[in-house]
Amino acid sequence: MFLLNRRRLLGLIGASAVVGTTGGVGVGRAAAVADPVADTYYRVLLRHTRWSETRFDATAGHYTRTDFGFAVVLGNAVLVTRGEYDAQVAGVGRDVLRARTVATIEHFAASNVLAGGTEWGKTLFWDTTFQSYFVLAARLLWSDLDATTRSTVDTIVRAQAEYTVSLGTGDDPRSGSWTPNGTAGGFAGDTKLEEMGVYAQALAPGLAWADQPPDAWRAAFGRWSRNASGLPAADLANPALVDGVPVSANTAANLHDTFLVENHGSFGPHYQEELWRTSARNGVHFLLAGRPLPEVVTAQPNGERLWRTVLGTMSDAGEPLMPMVADREHLYGRDVIPLAFRAQVLGDRFAARAEADLAARLEAYQAYAPVDRITKFSGEPKYEPEARAEIAISYLLHELRPRPEPASAAELFRHASGATDFGAGPGLLAQQSESAWAATVSKAGLVKFAWQPGHDDWLFVLGGASPMFLPSTGLAVRTRFAKAYNGIRDGFDATASVLGFDSGWAGMVTLPTGTVVYATSGVAAGEGRVEVHNRTMPGVPGLDGDRVYTAAEGAATVRATDGVGTGRVDDLVFARTTARHVRMVGVTPYPTYGYSVFAFEVRDGASGADAARGRPTTASSSDTGRDPAFATDSDAATRWAVSRADRPRADSWLSVDLGADVPLDRVRLHWETAAGVAYRVETSVDGVRWTTAVAYPHDDLRSTGGWLDVDGRAGFVVHGSTAPIAVRGGTVVLSDGPAAGFLAEGYTGASRDLRAIAAAGAPTCPAGVRASTADGYLSLFNLSALRVTGTVSITQPRTGVQLYQGVQRTTATGTDYVLAVDAASARVEPARFTLRRAAGGALPVGLTATVSDGRRVRVTGPAAALVVTQAGGAELPLSSGAEVVFPTGRPYPLADLAAGRVAFPTSPLPPGMSDPAAAVDDDPRTSWTPGPNGRLVVDLGAALAVDGVVLTWTAGLVPTTTVSTSTDGRTYQPAAAAVPRGRRSTAAVATTARYVAVGTGWRTGQATLVSVVVRPAVTG
């Protein structure tokens, strides 16, 4: 390989392919190659320049150091060396932008600590991130820089690498408490994936740009990069070499054992994507320098399983849904780069689809207030210049690598579908389906039953402390039941959960259709709470300025709540009165931050002047720099906020003295994210005696019909509640009354006849049990502390009844299903068969149908000629008193603990080995090729009682085989006896194990492994 420079490029590929007029490094996209995603990035950078130019300090002659504002230079460098620059859109001429960028690079090169300066640099957290952007900008404008600056940039990259290597595996003393925890890492609460990535990131520019970088740099870069995504159970099972070092040499434990990354105390997909965000920052240096990528950049240990987890939370906007994150949602500008890396560098079609979806919304997002910015609604000030740099890198990746053909949206969500219990520690049981995403979240402080129909990034509010179904995320979880159903093992994907609280139980079933079923014993008043996004963001589906709610009593339109800040705007009108003092008195604060107001306006009539502007304003408390006067200063950038200590306080207040008695009939509050959930507006003539003028929220719609359509995008049906459904602004409450038990079904889209579903009712159950037959699945909840037996009466037409696993009897109105449900648990039963008369007409009353599995059913009772239809569509005749066994289909649920489970190695695979998932996919057409002496490990998900391992091989010479088991994935115990050598053999294993390993002495040409079946021990 060679270093790219302008002269070499001109000679090799011709001047027309070189982008930039004064020595920019890199290859431009050929004009004939259309790339609408890259074009979007360029337009976004142009418009964003209007914001970035506010970071320019004309007196100093460079962009500001505050919040790393000078990092805008990378976006500038891309704009002035590439594309069709538009000064009108950017708000500044190209030559001016170039001059300012060069001046900034020259200043901050000289002021870097590594070059003898004192202003910035060297500190790993987080100076090296912005240093990486800075060096890229300098390289793009290399020929514009003077010789001193070029030499200084070279010094910076070398000195940073030398300093980072000198730390060994220790902490950076300049970075305070930030630590990777050596090479041991850590996965609970605050993963070290990001921190190890920072160490690697500090080394990448030196490896890419320095002449003859020392081997010590490469070794350190590889060590940090390989361990960043370390999971011992998976790594120890993987002998694959990455940059000459086996993955099994990894020492870090940075992932939960379900391939999930936590940060700030909970699962954060934004931080799980840090693996590819860092890889993009690092990789672009090598690509621009013309040097080969280190293997670890594209062969990240466990990277593909981590990506599967992200896909399992993906929205329709290319941004993962984040039910456990309070302040990283809708950061579109920062969500681009991991997708661009996976698409452009790894050639991932599904990432390319997600990236295209996100790019399609970027400009609409950017045009929304505060305009021009590309990070809003959450995050930190430094994110804005960082997002600009990351979009610039994403643009460069499109320039440097060919675009893969994106998968379709349907393909993406079909590929991403599945259900996973990530464990009680992470507190997440989640399902991605082709129609929706849903999850039970049991993490302390974030407890909710989350649902996003249509994967709609802007329908229901899911993030952080935002409640869903439960009225609060702060309920203490005392017990957790969680079950994930797997299509390979069970024949369908679904989840079932029940959480126990001090006041009762609540649970949720999620179905493969996207439908959810919520059931509660009556945990708290106002259950079934759902918050709805409502904004005016043209170009984003659903954000068209209002939401329409339809119920049995009619429809109500709720106007969007777009404000001067990032939160809600409340316009409250009341009976005209006269007062000198007006105040907002809180009733229920925003769960995380209490109350915060950008503007408090008081008027008499819609066209009246704001009587509160500039008037003396006081409050119950205020945060530093968030004085009460900021709510009435008419400055959209300032706001009042309660003190940090008062954030939980319900009755915080904000009051304005109008100076004299004036007539008034309305107030408008522009809230920040911390918008009051409930509050009163009071008036007074003397500031002592107060009268309530109006309260928020008020009902926009109230219904006793048992169903609600939400803007044609989702629908709810409520069974068993005597309380009405209420809509108040952006809040839906499905049972607006005292705590009481009920069941609610949530349906995606607008195709369901909600009125008819509500009228049909729900099955009749024993005390403590709730049931639903939504979409043909029998969802059962035991919301009590005792095991319940009895029958569930299911209304269905006797011309054809659905049969579920177990025993059921035909009745005059349908069937009675024989029930046995453990305490505080739930389950899902799919309709395995349908039973009807051969001659048509109603089935006899009193037939008993016993479903053993997905292939076997027995019917007894009154004589009748019957037809049984299997779920797959096959039909067989059946006489009462007989049993049928279908020759096709699978006998779900399979008695195989390994079916559908994760198998190691994950990624990368050793030479000659195929994906071990082929051995646990219950498909006789696929098989696992071990490769030389290959070994696989099946993760059963939990320590389970095992009674034998059955191996089935293809035709050919079967290799020597061993079976061993482990409870921790580190230490294995061999089976008691040798494994017989045959096409189908059984290893005698009677133990408790989570991990089952199959080792081989495989050689080229030998048989391949069709299946590993782990038999469960029979109990009872």
ZAVO-850848 format. One record per residue (C-alpha): x, y, z. Coordinates in steps of 0.2 Angstrom, whole numbers, padded with zeros to 4 digits, always signed. Each point is the difference from the previous one (the first is absolute). Layout:
residues N
XYZ/...
END
This chain:
residues 1020
+0000+0000+0000/+0005+0018-0002/-0003+0017+0007/-0012+0010-0010/+0004+0018-0005/-0006+0011-0013/+0015-0003-0012/-0001-0018+0001/-0019+0000-0003/+0001+0011-0015/+0012-0012-0008/-0010-0016+0005/-0018+0005-0003/+0000+0017-0009/-0004+0017+0007/-0018-0001-0002/-0002-0013+0014/+0009+0010+0012/-0011+0011+0011/+0006+0017+0006/+0009+0014-0009/+0014+0003+0012/+0007-0016+0006/-0014-0009+0009/+0004-0018+0003/-0012-0014-0006/-0009-0006-0014/-0017+0008-0005/-0015-0010-0006/-0001-0002-0018/-0013+0012-0007/-0010-0014-0008/-0002-0010+0016/-0016+0006+0008/+0000-0001+0019/-0015+0010+0007/+0005-0004+0018/+0017+0008-0002/-0008+0015-0009/-0012+0002+0015/+0015+0001+0011/+0008+0013-0010/-0016+0011+0000/-0002-0003+0019/+0018+0006+0003/-0003+0015-0011/-0015+0006+0010/+0008-0005+0016/+0014+0013-0004/-0012+0013+0005/+0001-0006+0017/+0018-0005+0000/+0005+0018-0005/-0008+0006+0017/+0015-0009+0007/+0012+0012-0009/+0009+0013+0011/+0004+0014-0011/+0011+0009+0013/+0010-0016+0002/+0000-0004-0018/-0005-0018+0002/-0014-0012+0006/-0003-0001+0019/+0008-0012+0012/-0017-0001+0010/-0008-0017-0001/+0013-0004-0014/-0008+0012-0012/+0015+0000-0010/-0004-0018-0006/-0011+0008-0013/+0016+0001-0011/-0003-0018-0006/-0017+0003-0007/+0008+0016-0007/+0014-0009-0008/-0012-0012-0009/-0011+0014-0006/+0015+0011-0008/+0008-0015-0008/-0015-0010-0006/-0017+0002-0008/-0010+0014-0007/+0003+0014+0013/-0015+0012+0002/+0004+0016+0010/-0018+0005+0001/-0004-0016+0010/+0015+0000+0010/-0001+0019+0004/+0019+0003-0003/+0010-0001-0016/+0011-0014-0003/+0017+0010+0000/-0005+0008+0017/-0004-0017+0007/+0016-0008-0007/+0010+0015+0008/-0008-0002+0017/+0002-0018+0000/+0019+0001-0004/+0002+0013+0013/-0008-0011+0013/+0010-0015-0005/+0016+0011+0002/-0005+0007+0017/-0006-0016+0008/+0015-0010-0007/+0012+0012+0009/-0011+0001+0016/+0000-0019+0001/+0009-0007+0016/+0009-0013-0010/+0007+0014-0011/+0006+0010+0015/-0017+0010+0002/-0011+0001+0015/-0018+0001-0007/-0005-0017-0004/+0005-0018-0005/+0009-0015+0007/-0014-0004+0012/-0008-0016-0005/-0018+0004+0006/-0006+0009-0011/+0013+0010-0008/+0007-0014-0011/-0018-0002-0008/+0001+0018-0006/+0018-0001-0004/-0004-0014-0012/-0012+0011-0009/+0012+0014+0000/+0014-0011-0008/-0012-0005-0013/-0004+0018-0004/+0018+0004-0001/+0004-0014-0012/-0014+0005-0012/+0007+0018+0000/+0018-0006+0001/+0006+0011-0015/-0008+0015+0007/+0010-0001+0016/+0017+0008+0003/+0015-0012+0003/+0000+0004+0019/-0018-0005+0002/+0002-0016-0010/+0015-0005+0010/-0010+0004+0016/-0014-0011-0005/+0012-0014-0004/+0007+0003+0018/-0017-0001+0007/-0004-0017-0007/+0016-0008+0005/+0001+0007+0017/-0018-0005+0004/+0004-0018-0005/+0016+0000+0010/-0009+0007+0015/-0014-0012-0001/+0012-0015-0002/+0010+0006+0015/-0016-0002+0011/+0000-0019-0003/-0016-0006+0006/-0001+0014+0014/-0011+0015+0001/+0003+0017-0007/+0005+0011+0014/-0007+0015-0010/-0017-0007-0002/-0006+0000+0018/-0011-0015+0005/-0002-0007-0018/+0007-0017-0001/+0000-0016-0011/+0003-0010+0016/+0016-0007-0008/-0003-0014-0012/-0013-0008+0012/-0013+0012-0005/-0018-0001+0007/-0017-0002-0006/-0012+0004+0014/-0007+0018+0001/+0013+0008-0010/+0008-0011-0013/+0019+0003-0005/-0003-0002-0019/+0000+0019-0002/+0015+0003+0011/+0011-0014-0008/-0006+0008-0017/+0007+0017+0006/+0017-0008+0002/+0000-0008-0017/-0006+0016-0007/+0015+0010+0007/+0011-0012-0010/-0008-0001-0017/+0006+0017-0007/+0018-0004+0004/-0002-0017-0008/-0008+0007-0015/+0011+0015-0003/+0017-0002+0008/+0014-0007-0010/+0005-0018+0006/-0011+0000+0016/+0008-0011+0013/-0007-0018+0003/-0004+0005+0018/-0013+0012-0007/-0008-0014-0010/+0000-0012+0014/-0008+0013+0012/-0013+0004-0013/-0004-0018-0003/-0001-0004+0019/-0013+0014+0003/-0010-0003-0015/-0002-0018+0002/-0004+0001+0018/-0013+0014-0002/-0013-0012-0004/+0006-0014+0011/-0012-0014+0007/+0011-0014+0008/-0012-0014-0004/-0001+0004-0018/+0018+0005-0002/+0008-0015+0008/-0010-0011-0012/+0008+0010-0015/+0018-0004-0006/-0002+0011-0015/+0015+0011-0003/-0002+0019-0001/+0015+0009-0005/+0010-0015+0005/-0007-0002+0017/-0014-0013+0005/-0017+0007+0006/+0002-0012+0014/+0014+0010+0007/-0012+0014+0005/-0001+0004+0018/-0014+0013+0001/-0018-0003+0005/-0009+0015-0007/-0017-0007-0006/-0014-0008+0010/-0001-0018-0005/-0015+0004-0011/+0011+0011-0011/-0007+0016+0008/+0010+0016+0004/-0005+0011+0015/+0006+0018+0003/-0006+0013+0013/-0008-0015+0009/-0011-0008-0013/+0000-0007-0018/+0004+0014-0012/-0001-0005-0019/+0009+0017-0003/+0015-0006+0010/-0001-0018-0007/+0002+0008-0017/+0016+0008+0006/+0009-0015-0006/-0003+0006-0018/+0001+0018+0004/+0017-0002+0006/+0005-0012-0015/-0006+0014-0012/+0010+0013+0008/+0015-0012+0000/-0003-0007-0017/-0001+0016-0010/+0017+0005+0005/+0007-0016-0008/-0011+0001-0015/+0005+0018-0004/+0018-0004+0003/+0000-0014-0012/+0005-0013+0013/-0008-0017+0003/-0013+0000+0014/+0006-0010+0015/-0010-0016+0000/-0008+0003+0016/-0009+0015-0007/-0011-0011-0011/+0002-0017+0010/-0006+0006+0017/-0003-0014+0013/-0018-0003+0003/-0005+0015-0011/-0013-0009-0010/-0009-0005+0016/+0000+0017+0007/-0007+0006-0017/-0014-0012+0002/-0004+0007+0017/-0001+0018-0008/-0011-0007-0015/-0011-0007+0014/-0004+0018+0005/+0000+0008-0017/-0013+0014-0004/-0006+0005-0017/+0012+0015+0000/+0016-0010+0001/+0002+0005+0018/-0001-0013+0014/-0015+0002+0012/+0006+0004+0017/-0012-0004+0014/+0014+0000+0014/+0009+0016-0005/-0006+0017+0006/+0011+0012-0011/+0006-0008-0016/-0016-0002-0010/-0002+0008-0017/+0018+0005-0002/-0001-0002-0018/+0016+0009-0004/+0010-0012+0011/-0009-0016-0005/+0006+0001-0018/+0018-0006+0001/-0002-0017+0007/-0012-0004-0014/+0011+0007-0013/+0015-0010+0006/-0010-0016+0000/-0007+0003-0017/+0015+0007-0009/+0014-0009+0008/-0008-0016+0005/-0012-0001-0015/-0015-0003+0011/-0016+0002-0010/-0011+0001+0016/+0011+0014+0007/-0001+0008-0018/-0019+0000+0002/+0000+0007+0017/+0012+0014-0006/-0011+0004-0014/-0015+0002+0011/+0009+0011+0012/+0007+0011-0014/-0017+0002-0007/-0005+0008+0016/+0015+0011+0003/-0005+0015-0009/-0017+0001+0008/+0008-0003+0017/+0012+0014-0004/-0013+0012-0005/-0009-0002+0016/+0003+0012+0014/+0013+0004+0005/+0003+0001-0018/+0017-0005-0009/+0005-0011+0015/+0002-0019-0002/+0000-0005+0018/-0016+0005+0010/-0012-0005+0013/+0014-0008+0011/+0019-0002+0001/+0014+0011+0005/+0006+0017-0008/+0016-0008-0007/-0011-0012-0010/-0004+0013-0013/+0018+0003-0007/+0002-0019+0002/-0015-0004-0010/+0007+0012-0014/+0016-0010+0000/-0008-0017+0000/-0012+0005-0015/+0016+0006-0009/+0008-0017+0004/-0015-0009-0006/+0001+0010-0016/+0018-0005-0003/-0004-0018+0003/-0013+0001-0014/+0014+0008-0011/+0013-0013+0005/-0010-0016-0001/-0014-0007-0012/-0018+0001+0006/-0008-0017+0003/-0018-0003-0007/-0011+0004+0016/-0012-0013+0005/-0018+0005+0000/-0009+0006+0016/-0010-0016+0000/+0016-0011-0002/+0008+0010+0014/-0013-0003+0013/-0002-0018-0006/+0018-0003+0003/+0000+0009+0017/-0015-0009+0006/+0001-0010+0016/-0003-0001+0019/+0014+0001+0013/+0000+0000+0019/+0016+0010+0004/-0001-0005+0018/-0005+0007+0017/+0016+0011+0001/-0003+0010-0016/-0018-0001+0004/-0006-0002-0018/-0012-0013-0009/-0002+0006-0018/-0008-0005-0016/+0003+0007-0017/-0013-0005-0013/-0004+0005-0018/-0013+0012+0006/+0005+0007+0017/+0013+0000+0014/-0005-0004+0018/+0009-0003+0017/-0002-0003+0018/+0012+0011+0010/+0004-0004+0018/+0015+0010+0003/-0002+0011+0016/-0006+0017-0004/-0005-0004-0018/-0013-0013+0003/-0013-0001-0015/-0008-0010-0013/+0006+0008-0016/-0009-0002-0017/+0004+0009-0016/-0012-0005-0014/+0007+0001-0017/+0017+0003+0007/-0005+0018+0000/+0014+0011+0007/-0012+0014+0003/-0017-0008+0006/+0001-0005+0018/+0012+0007+0013/+0012-0014+0006/+0016+0008+0007/+0006+0000+0018/-0012+0005+0013/-0015+0001-0012/-0013-0012+0006/-0009-0012-0011/-0015-0010+0006/+0005+0001+0018/-0003+0018+0006/+0018+0002+0007/+0017-0007-0004/+0005+0001+0018/-0010-0015+0006/+0011-0013+0010/+0000-0017-0009/-0001-0014+0013/-0001-0015-0011/+0003-0002-0019/-0006-0014-0011/+0006+0001-0018/-0001-0012-0014/+0006+0002-0018/-0008-0012-0014/+0011-0005-0014/-0006-0004-0018/+0012-0014-0001/-0004-0008+0016/-0018+0005+0002/-0006+0003-0017/-0003+0019+0003/+0009+0015+0008/-0009+0008+0015/+0004+0006+0018/-0010-0002+0016/+0003+0009+0016/-0007+0004+0017/+0008+0013+0012/-0004-0001+0018/-0002+0017+0010/-0005+0004+0018/-0017+0004-0006/-0003-0014-0012/+0005-0008-0017/+0001+0006-0018/+0006-0009-0015/+0001+0001-0019/-0001-0012-0015/+0008+0005-0016/-0005-0010-0016/+0008-0003-0017/-0014+0010-0008/+0006+0016+0009/-0015+0000+0012/+0003+0001+0019/-0011-0005+0014/+0002+0009+0017/-0008-0007+0016/-0001+0007+0017/-0007-0004+0017/-0002+0018+0004/+0018+0006+0004/-0004+0019+0001/-0013+0013-0005/+0000+0006-0018/+0008-0016-0007/+0002-0002-0019/+0009+0016-0002/+0008+0004-0017/+0009+0016-0005/-0002+0005-0018/+0013+0011-0010/-0009+0014-0009/+0010+0012-0010/+0000+0010-0016/+0015-0007-0010/-0004-0001-0018/+0008-0015-0008/-0001-0011+0015/-0015-0012-0001/-0013+0004+0013/+0007+0016+0005/-0012+0011-0010/-0005+0012+0013/-0014-0010+0010/-0006-0017+0006/-0017-0006-0003/-0008-0011+0013/-0016-0010-0004/-0011-0009+0013/-0018-0006+0001/-0006+0017+0004/+0009+0009-0015/+0017+0007-0004/+0011+0014+0007/+0014+0009-0008/+0015+0005+0011/+0011+0013-0007/+0019-0002+0000/+0010+0007+0015/+0014+0008-0009/+0009+0012+0011/+0015+0013+0000/+0010-0013+0009/+0000-0019-0002/-0016-0004+0010/-0019+0003+0001/-0010+0016-0002/-0015+0002+0010/-0014+0012-0005/-0012+0002+0014/-0016+0010-0001/-0011+0004+0014/-0014+0012+0006/+0005+0018-0002/+0006+0007+0017/+0010+0014+0007/+0016-0003+0010/+0017+0007+0004/+0009-0016+0003/+0000-0017-0010/+0009-0015+0004/+0002-0018-0005/-0001-0013+0014/+0006-0017-0003/-0010-0016+0004/+0010-0013-0009/+0018+0003-0006/+0009-0007-0015/+0007-0016+0008/+0019+0004-0003/+0002+0019+0000/-0015+0007+0009/-0006+0017-0008/+0009+0011-0013/-0008+0014-0010/+0007+0010-0015/-0014+0013+0000/-0015+0004+0011/-0012+0011-0009/-0016+0009+0006/-0013+0008-0012/-0017+0007-0001/-0007-0007-0016/+0010-0010-0013/+0007+0016-0008/+0003+0009+0017/+0018+0005+0005/+0010-0011+0012/-0003+0008+0016/+0013-0010+0009/+0015+0005-0012/+0014+0008+0011/-0011+0000+0016/+0008-0006+0017/-0001-0019+0001/+0004-0011+0015/-0001-0019+0003/+0001-0013+0013/+0018-0004-0005/+0011+0002-0014/+0015-0009-0007/+0017+0009-0003/-0001+0011-0016/-0019-0004-0001/-0007+0015+0009/-0019+0003+0000/+0002+0016-0010/+0005-0010-0015/-0018-0006-0002/-0006+0018-0003/+0015+0007-0009/-0006-0004-0018/+0016-0008-0004/-0003-0017-0008/+0017-0007+0006/-0002+0003+0019/-0011-0009+0012/-0005-0003+0018/+0003-0017+0008/-0003-0006+0018/+0015-0003+0010/+0008-0018-0001/-0006-0003+0018/-0018+0005-0004/-0002-0011-0016/-0010-0013+0009/-0011+0013+0008/-0018+0000-0006/-0005+0018+0005/+0014+0010-0007/-0007+0017-0007/+0005+0014-0011/-0009+0017+0002/+0000+0017-0009/-0005+0017+0007/-0009+0010-0014/+0002+0016+0009/-0018+0004+0001/-0017-0008-0001/-0003-0004-0019/-0013-0010-0009/+0006-0017-0006/-0008-0016-0007/+0014-0011-0005/+0018-0006+0003/+0013-0008-0011/+0014-0011+0007/+0015-0005-0011/+0007-0014+0009/+0017-0008-0001/+0001-0019+0000/-0004+0001+0018/-0018+0004-0003/-0012-0001+0014/-0011-0015-0001/-0014+0008+0010/-0001+0018+0007/-0012+0014+0004/+0000+0018-0006/-0005+0012+0014/-0004+0018+0001/+0000+0013+0015/-0002+0018+0003/+0011+0001+0015/+0012-0014-0002/-0007-0008+0016/-0017-0007-0005/+0000-0011-0015/-0014-0006-0012/+0002-0014-0012/-0003+0006-0018/+0003-0016-0009/+0008-0017+0002/+0011-0010-0011/-0003-0013-0007/-0018+0001-0006/-0009-0014-0009/+0000+0001-0019/-0010-0016-0001/-0008-0011+0012/-0008-0017-0005/-0009-0014+0008/-0001-0010-0016/+0016-0011+0004/+0010+0004-0015/+0011+0014-0007/+0008+0004-0017/+0016+0010+0001/+0003+0010-0016/-0003-0015-0010/+0016-0007+0005/-0004-0011+0015/-0016-0005+0009/-0004-0006+0018/-0015-0011+0006/-0003-0001+0018/-0009-0014+0009/-0006-0001+0018/+0002+0018+0005/-0014+0011+0007/+0010+0015-0002/+0000+0011-0016/+0014+0002-0013/+0007+0018+0001/+0010+0010-0012/+0008+0016+0007/+0012+0009-0011/+0014-0013-0004/-0006-0012+0013/-0011-0015-0002/-0007-0009+0016/-0008-0016-0004/-0008-0002+0017/-0002+0018+0007/-0006-0005+0018/+0005-0008+0016/+0012-0015+0000/-0010-0015-0007/+0003-0015-0011/-0002+0000-0019/+0007-0007-0016/+0005+0011-0015/+0005-0005-0018/+0010+0011-0011/-0001-0002-0019/+0011+0007-0013/-0006+0011-0014/-0018+0004-0004/-0006-0016-0008/-0009-0007+0015/-0018+0002+0004/+0003+0005+0018/-0019+0003+0004/-0003-0018-0005/+0014-0007+0010/-0005+0010+0015/-0018-0007-0002/+0006-0018-0001/+0008+0001+0017/+0013-0010+0008/+0000-0018+0006/-0008-0004+0017/+0013-0005+0013/+0002-0006+0018/+0004+0013+0013/+0018+0007-0002/+0001-0005-0018/-0002+0011-0016/+0000-0006-0017/-0001+0006-0018/-0002-0009-0017/+0007+0015-0010/+0006-0005-0018/-0004-0019+0004/+0013-0002+0014/-0006-0004+0018/+0009+0012+0012/-0002-0005+0018/+0005+0010+0015/+0000-0006+0018/+0000+0016+0010/+0000-0008+0017/+0012-0008+0013/-0008-0017-0002/+0000-0013-0014/-0017+0000-0008/-0010-0014-0008/-0017+0000-0008/-0007+0004-0017/+0001+0014-0012/-0016+0003-0010/+0004+0005-0018/-0014+0007-0011/+0003-0006-0018/-0012-0007-0014/-0003-0018+0001/+0001-0002-0018/+0019-0001+0003/+0009+0002+0016/+0018+0003+0003/+0010-0012+0011/+0014+0004+0011/+0013-0010+0009/-0008-0010+0014/-0018-0005+0002/-0016+0009-0005/-0019-0004-0002/-0013+0006-0012/-0014+0010+0008/-0015+0008-0006/+0010+0017-0002/+0017-0007-0005/+0012-0009+0011/+0005-0002+0018/+0019-0001+0001/+0007-0010+0015/+0012+0012+0009/+0015-0002+0011/+0010+0015+0002/+0014+0003+0013/+0000+0014+0012/+0005+0017-0007/+0003-0006-0018/-0006+0001-0017/+0000-0011-0016/-0005+0001-0018/-0008-0015-0009/-0002+0001-0019/-0014-0009-0009/+0008-0016-0005/-0015-0007-0009/-0018+0005-0005/-0014-0013+0002/-0016+0000-0011/-0014-0013-0005/+0004-0009-0016/-0017+0004-0007/-0001+0018+0007/-0011+0007+0013/+0003+0002+0019/+0011-0012+0010/-0008-0010+0013/+0001+0006+0018/+0010-0011+0011/+0015-0004-0012/+0016-0001+0009/+0016+0004-0010/+0017-0003+0007/+0015+0008-0009/+0016-0008+0004/+0011+0010-0012/+0000+0008-0017/-0003-0017-0009/-0011-0010+0012/-0018+0002+0006/-0013-0011+0007/-0019+0003+0001/-0012-0010+0011/-0019+0003+0003/-0016-0001-0010/+0002-0009-0017/+0004+0011-0014/+0009+0000-0017/+0013+0014+0002/+0014+0009-0009/+0016+0006+0009/+0010+0014-0009/+0018+0002+0006/+0007+0018+0002/+0010-0002-0016/-0016-0004-0010/+0000-0019-0001/-0016-0009+0003/-0004-0018+0006/-0017-0008+0004/-0003-0005+0018/-0014-0010+0009/-0005+0003+0018/+0010-0012+0011/+0015+0000-0012/+0017+0009+0000/+0009+0007-0016/+0018+0003-0002/+0005+0011-0015/+0014-0006-0010/+0006+0018-0004/+0004+0015+0011/+0010-0001+0016/-0006-0006+0017/+0001+0017+0008/+0006+0004+0013/+0016-0010-0003/+0007-0010+0015/+0017+0008-0005/+0009+0012+0012/+0012+0005-0014/-0012+0004-0014/+0001+0018-0005/+0013+0004+0013/+0016+0011-0003/+0015-0011-0005/+0018+0005+0001/+0012+0005-0008/-0010+0015-0006/+0011+0012-0010/+0013-0001-0008/+0000-0019-0004/+0016-0010+0000/+0006-0006-0017/-0010-0014-0008/-0014+0002+0013/-0018+0004-0005/-0013+0008+0011/-0004-0011+0015/-0018+0006+0000/-0003-0013-0014/+0002-0013+0014/-0014+0007+0010/-0013+0006-0013/-0010-0016-0001/+0002+0000-0019/+0006-0017-0007/+0006+0009-0016/+0013+0010+0009/+0016-0006+0009/+0015+0007+0009/+0017-0003-0007/+0012+0000+0015/+0016+0004-0009/+0016-0008+0006/-0002-0006+0018/-0016+0011+0001/-0010+0002+0016/-0017+0008+0003/-0008+0006+0016/-0019+0001+0002/-0006+0013+0013/-0016-0007+0007/-0004+0018+0008/+0000-0006+0018/+0007-0015+0010/-0013-0014-0004/-0001-0018+0004/+0006-0010-0014/-0003-0019-0004/+0010-0004-0016/+0007+0008-0016/-0004-0007-0016/+0011+0003-0016/-0006-0002-0018/+0013+0000-0014/-0001+0000-0019/+0005-0015-0010/+0019-0003+0000/+0013-0004+0013/-0005+0007+0017/+0014+0009+0009/+0006-0005+0017/-0011+0010+0012/-0001+0006+0018/-0014+0008+0010/+0003+0010+0016/-0010+0012+0010/+0002+0016+0011/-0010+0011+0011/+0011+0015-0003/+0007-0001-0017/+0018-0001+0006/+0003-0017+0008/-0007-0015-0009/-0003-0018+0007/+0000-0014-0013/-0014-0013-0002/+0001-0015+0011/+0003-0011-0015/+0007+0001-0017/-0012+0006-0014/-0004-0015-0012/+0006+0003-0018/-0015-0001-0011/-0011+0011-0011/-0012+0001+0015/+0008-0002+0017/-0005+0004+0018/+0011+0007+0013/-0004-0006+0018/-0002+0017+0009/-0010+0002+0016/+0005+0016+0008/-0005+0019+0002/+0008+0010-0014/-0002+0017-0009/+0014-0004-0013/+0001-0016-0010/+0016-0002-0011/+0002-0012-0014/+0019-0002-0005/+0006-0009-0015/+0015-0007-0009/-0007+0006-0016/+0010-0001-0017/-0005+0005-0017/-0012-0011-0009/-0008-0007+0016/-0018+0001+0005/-0008+0016+0006/-0011+0002+0015/-0019+0002-0004/-0006+0002+0018/+0004+0001+0018/-0015-0005+0011/+0002+0003+0018/-0014-0010+0009/-0008+0007+0016/+0000-0010+0016/-0017-0007+0004/-0007+0006+0016/-0014-0004+0011/
END
